[in-house]
Amino acid sequence: MPPYGLRQAEKDAMLSRSLSDLTRHHYRSCGAYRDIVDRVFGGLDDSGGPWRLEDVPFLPVSLFKTHELKSVADSQIIKVLTSSGTSGQGVSRIYLDAETAQVQSAVLVKIVQHFLGKDRLPMVIIDHEGVVRDRRSHSARGAGILGMAQFGRRPFYALREDMSLDDRGLLDYLAAAAGQKVLLFGFTYMVWSYFVQALERRGLSLDLKDGVLIHSGGWKKLQDLSVSPDAFRHRLQGLTGIGSVLNFYGMAEQVGGVYFENDLHYLHAPIYSDVLIRDPVTLAPVPDGEPGLIQVLSSLPTSYPGHSILTEDLGVIRGRDSADLSMKGRYFEMVGRVPESELRGCSDTFQPARGVPV
């Protein structure tokens, strides 16, 4: 089934069954999750059929920093992801078994191929290679790079380990890939600071009219610099002529929950996951068009109870099943972070060394 092939009503019915089954699974298999559901949500009312999406119990994202939440035996865990916590802050630990890791990867392939096609492309990674050296236990930043690297071939890391742009190496790589579509990937703040601004300082421009940039995270720092998503796209396109710029939203705490931009520049939920918006005070769902806390729902994680998470991000549902889009389902806009919440995006938390220009 295409990743955006279900209308919202059909998708609600499918996800309500999946999420109800996942809730029961994690309730049986994870003692900490069972205690939270019993104490906060009054246990599971399992007298009827599937629950509505808004009735599925949710965990605040911060609990993954303070509790060991897993629904499989230690012997089944093949990988531990850590979120990007800033210096002195705790990090989330996400426990993956083979099944969850495999399903996560398969879903990511389906979603990304919707935008890129099935051919692997020459790929420029706007980061340095040292981030991905430890394959068993690494940060969300490293996991993001490895997840996207499967869509490229002959990847070129555009930054040196001191975060300086390898402009000579980049120009040589692009010359060798002339005439081909090129995929670029990076985290938003790092693309801005170590690629866009580095090109501007050097007076360089690139010919990437057939290229596509996929980027994510780091908007908090760009907001602090008064750089809007439109300004980000326009400055980047002015320097490179790049044909397509795609943002996506996701988090280490919910593997496989990935929301790419649609043609309206809103974030679109695929058939495997969805979002609800809740009032920050009452936690009740709010109508479309009203801002609130983003709750992310995913039918994928079986190794840990990350199928329903209340984030610290603020968003607004902007529509569903639009006649202006080929993609069906719900789409939303991320509008900020809860005041005083920690910086936690993959590139928000990169701390530049002294003397490195930003």
Buried (B, 14 or more C-beta within 10 A) or exposed (E): EEBBBBEBEBBBEBBBBBBBBBBEBBBEBBEBBBEBBEEEBEEBEEEEEBBEBEBBBBBBBBBBBEBEBBBBEEEBBBBEBBBBBEEEEEBBBBBBBEBBBEBBBEBBBBBBEBBBEEEBBBBBBBBBBEBBEEEEEBBBBBBBBBBBBEBBEEBBBBBBEEBBBBBEBBEEBBEEBEEEBBBBBBBBBBBBBBBBBBBEEEEBEBEBEBBBBBBBBBBBBBEEEEBEBEEBBEBBBEBBBBBBBBBBBBBBBBBBBBBBBBEBBBBBBBBBBBBBBBEBEEEEBBEEEEBBBBBBBBBBBBBBBBBBBBBBBBBBBBBBBBEEBEBBBBBBBBEEBEEEBBBBBBBBBBEEEEEEEE
